[in-house]
């Protein structure tokens, strides 16, 4: 095993290789960062008015009901997207008794102006006597995603 500094010709050749690799990688990274940076800039420059869109929540007794409701909601343009969250447990009071049921949760992204029509659709198509439909305004989010919701769901 040799301990010490490498010879001058090895340093010179190694340095040249390192310089070439650094220049090539720098050019590639510059282009990549420029592309990502421009994308980040364009996302940041889009504006969003807080509360224009809402996330609504509906519980369903099973996956079949959840999928039927979700499909109808999206087909009727009451929402841009419905996530189906399986296997939640709900504990609640109903008619004087504490109940515990397995349910499926719908997480619905829509325009705030569509929440009343969404609630009416759910009430008309849901098997529960009193269907849960609650919504929360979206304060902030990814501007292109929020724009997409607005593009999909008409005023």
Secondary structure as GFF3:
##gff-version 3
##sequence-region A 1 155
A	DSSP	alpha_helix	8	45	.	.	.	ID=ss1
A	DSSP	beta_strand	53	60	.	.	.	ID=ss2
A	DSSP	alpha_helix	63	75	.	.	.	ID=ss3
A	DSSP	beta_strand	81	94	.	.	.	ID=ss4
A	DSSP	beta_strand	97	111	.	.	.	ID=ss5
A	DSSP	three_ten_helix	112	114	.	.	.	ID=ss6
A	DSSP	alpha_helix	115	125	.	.	.	ID=ss7
A	DSSP	beta_strand	134	137	.	.	.	ID=ss8
A	DSSP	alpha_helix	143	152	.	.	.	ID=ss9
###
